[in-house]
């Protein structure tokens, strides 16, 4: 589990990706990604956790923008 948490964190940092994209890439649920990143990773690699937390905070701040774009596409038919 520690190895998976580290691989997830590295993937998210390197690709600046979302939890959903990481979950899809690794074939696991978003809940598992969240648990690995937020609960397991800080216990054994605090520095990596800090880095991945920065990426996830940026994603969270941009979430409403991505949602608005998706809604616009939906109703424009594109």
C-alpha positions in Angstrom: 0.0 0.0 0.0 2.9 2.4 0.7 4.3 1.7 -2.7 1.0 2.4 -4.4 0.5 5.6 -2.5 4.0 6.8 -3.6 3.4 5.8 -7.2 0.0 7.6 -7.1 1.6 10.7 -5.7 4.5 10.7 -8.2 2.0 10.3 -11.1 -0.1 13.2 -9.9 2.9 15.5 -9.4 4.6 14.6 -12.7 1.4 14.9 -14.8 -0.3 17.6 -12.8 -3.4 15.4 -13.0 -6.6 15.1 -11.0 -7.6 12.4 -8.6 -10.1 11.1 -11.1 -7.5 10.8 -13.8 -5.1 9.0 -11.5 -7.7 6.6 -10.4 -8.6 5.7 -14.0 -4.9 5.3 -14.9 -4.2 2.9 -12.0 -7.6 1.1 -12.2 -8.7 2.0 -8.7 -11.5 4.1 -7.2 -11.2 7.8 -6.4 -11.9 6.9 -2.8 -8.8 4.7 -2.7 -6.7 7.4 -4.3 -7.9 9.9 -1.7 -7.3 7.5 1.2 -3.8 6.7 -0.1 -2.8 10.3 -0.6 -4.5 11.9 2.4 -4.1 9.2 5.1 -1.4 6.8 4.2 1.2 8.9 2.5 1.7 11.5 5.3 2.6 8.7 7.7 5.7 7.6 5.8 6.6 10.3 3.3 5.7 13.8 4.5 7.7 15.6 1.9 6.0 13.8 -1.0 2.6 14.4 0.6 3.3 18.2 0.7 4.2 18.2 -3.0 1.1 16.3 -4.1 -1.1 18.4 -1.8 -0.1 21.5 -3.6 -1.2 20.0 -7.0 -4.5 18.8 -5.5 -5.1 22.2 -4.0 -4.7 23.8 -7.4 -7.0 21.3 -9.0 -9.6 22.0 -6.3 -9.4 25.7 -6.9 -9.9 25.2 -10.7 -12.7 22.7 -10.3 -15.5 25.1 -10.7 -14.0 26.4 -13.9 -13.8 23.0 -15.5 -17.4 22.3 -14.4 -18.6 25.5 -16.1 -16.8 24.5 -19.3 -18.3 21.1 -19.3 -21.8 22.5 -18.8 -21.3 25.0 -21.6 -20.2 22.2 -24.0 -23.2 20.1 -22.9 -25.7 22.8 -23.8 -24.0 24.0 -27.0 -23.9 20.5 -28.3 -20.2 20.4 -28.9 
